[in-house]
């Protein structure tokens, strides 16, 4: 009889396959950009904003970086935090990372990027080294604890918590974190 953990993993795998982030290769699983028609390239994102879990408490978790430094949910209290689940093989996830790095720059919001890569540090360390993010840290979730908790089945999944650790909203799928919609979405919590 399958356990709830194995059912969750199967559900996540099926959803990732259906959602486009379905393989772990160097080539993106879906197009990185679409022609804007104006002679240049414009990034395309199709994330869905959900407030279904508004008010839910941040789950208890412990993450680790490649050097063994720990980060727990308790460490994140007192300031709004944006938790982003991503993977190096997920095209929309990779597109979002520079924007998330910029979003974290002003210091009003802590942005916690959590890799769901099965290879963990072996994939994440070179990814961060190549891109030289100034405001992001490479947190790892080797047991998929947060992926199981959020149970969206889609990467990226990004969840905003207020300073008291209560969920405000979640973005399921890729999003333009540098656009005006983001400013509006963050206004009440980060302001």
Secondary structure, 3 states (H helix, E strand, C coil): CCCHHHHHHHHHHHHHHHHCCCCCCCCCCCCCEEECCCCCEEECCCCEEECCCCCCECCCCEEEECCCCEEEHHHHCCCCEEEEEECCCCHHHHHHHHHHHHHHCCCCCEEEEEECCCCCHHHHHHHHHHHCCCCCCCEECCCCHHHHHHCCCCCCEEEEECCCCEEEEEEECCCCCCCHHHHHHHHHHHC
